[in-house]
């Protein structure tokens, strides 16, 4: 299992195993080295194809060689089909068309032509994935979520998949509201997973989006119930999203909360756990007992009940 975003990966893993994800193919956009896509393929039935898109030729070649159970594809997603030129360095890795630090060979610049696809075009009768349905999409596209959703509106309206988008909650309030707005207008409900993702800010969060008509089928899901009972899954809309995405010791409205960096979050966590440990009078806490107590005291916080909007 990938070493980052473990709550999200475990949740999608569980939903696939429970058979609650709508039928159809899986998209992992921004697949990087393919570990997450491979995780989906390992628990999905053979009837689901797992498409792993990445804008780095080296990553696509690596996935093609190492993971025969997924379908790697060079490219990105957006609202307009086009080719773009991306400057990279040898050994560098791209995340959502944004270059990260390179490896030992970094320094020799190169230009890669990367195709950008519309999801609607890929599933069209003449598209690369013609005849398939979309069941699940994980869109790790580094700030291009709105653009990708605008190129997928027909597919989302007709196929009604589950999908995941990532955003920095407090970085740009207008963008956050617009993203939650298009999710709602397309007939989906959004649930924030309280797990830090993305760098370098501390307010990066994933949103699990499910069709409004599919929520009834999620009653009794152990995977969702566990996250909700652990206070790690919350229904959100354009307003309530701003109650979420804070560092563990940040107060709403403070500079720390608005731009909490990984280093800040690490310091917060260290201070929080130090204080917690010194307050224990009877020795170290058994995490198994703690987990059992949390489940018992919060067992009424069921998944569907956390939705403020009701219905």
C-alpha positions, 0 to 999 in steps of 0.5 A: 500500500502507498505510504502517503494518504493511507486513509484515502487509499484504505477507504477506496480499497475497502469500498472496492472490496465491499462492492459499493463502487459503481461498475466501470473502469478506474482512473488514477490521474497523476499516477506517478509511479503507479503504486496507488493504481496498482492498489486499486487493481489488486482489489478490483475485479478483473472486469474493471480496467485501471487507467493510470495517467501521468505526464512523465514518460519515465513514470509511464515506462516504469509502470508499464514494465512493473505493473502488468495489471494496470493500463498506463497512459502518457498525458494529463486531463483538462477541459480542452484537448491539446498538447502542451510542452513541459520543460523537465530535467533528466531524472525529474518527476512530474506531479500534475504537470508541475515539476518536482526536485530531480534525481542525480541526473537533474540539470539537463533540461528537456522538453516533453510534449504531453497530450491533455485529454478530456474525460468526456472524449476518452469515453466517447464512441470514438474515444480511447476508452469507448464502450467502457463506463467510469466507476471510480476516478482519483484525480490528483491533478495539483490545482487543475481539479476544476478544469478536469471536472469541466471536461468530464461533465457529460461522463459524470452526469451519465456514468455516475461514478465515485470520484476523488479530488484534492484541494488546499482548503484555505489557499483560495476561498473562491476556488474552493467554493467554485469547486464545491459548487460544481460538485453539487451542481453535478448532483454529487455530495462531497465528504472531506477526509481529514488527512493531510495531503499535498505539499508544502501546505498543511491544509491539503485534503481529499474530497470523496464525491458520491452521487446523491442517489447512491448514498443509500447504498452506502448505509452500513459500509464498515469502511465509511462507518469507521472513518466517520466514527473516528471523526475523519470523514465529514460531509461538506459544502461550499460553506462548511468546507472552511470548518475543515483542513486545519493543522492539529494545533491551529485555530480558525482564522490564524495565519497558521491555519491559513497556510500551515506548513508541513514543518508547522504540522510536525511541530504541532503533532510533536507538542500535542503528543508530548503533552498527552503522554505526560498527562497520563498517570497510569503509564502508556496508553494501550492503542488497542484499548483507545481505539475500542473506546473511541469506537464505542463512544462515537458509534452513533456518528454514522456516515450518512448522519454527518451530512448537514444538508440531509435528504 
